């Protein structure tokens, strides 16, 4: 089932965006904490309790909102770029680059968000957000699979995206060129594995064993 990016009417969307962005800016120094959230609310002149109304779950709700907003914007950018004519590998490369280059935010804030999500209590949320991100990328790339490949594609991309994200966090190269080269190498590795799997399935012995299991 594709991710639901259906537009809905949210009268607080603009205010929620502003508060999320202000909290992210504070998170660069204070981490994704209630202190950062409350300081952002005060900086925007919001009344007491408004931050809790907009983000009932506190800082984790803000992290979730920022991540899901980035997913949605990545899909929108992919659709605007008209990636349909690209090969699948290039579509995925494009999606990862858009997500990191345009929608990952400040590196220090992103690093602190990962640290927060890595805590044992928050790990399930971290995995859920990672799945939503790679699912959105495959959706934007035009994936329509519904069989076992649906899950293997997302598991593979989760590994590629996670590794590239960690590399990007520490990359200081001009224009992030080192990150994009790293991404290319990871995608090349995946393509080699897929090619090898196809060759193995094509071996006469492999076909015979597969037929014998039916």
TARAHU-V971152 format. One record per helix or strand of 3 or more residues. SS is the DSSP state (helix for helix, strand for strand). FROM is the first residue (numbers start at 1). LEN is the number of residues. If there is no record, write none. Layout:
ss=SS from=FROM len=LEN
ss=SS from=FROM len=LEN
This chain:
ss=helix from=13 len=18
ss=helix from=34 len=10
ss=helix from=50 len=5
ss=helix from=59 len=23
ss=helix from=83 len=3
ss=helix from=88 len=16
ss=helix from=107 len=11
ss=helix from=123 len=18
ss=helix from=148 len=22
ss=helix from=174 len=29
ss=helix from=204 len=10
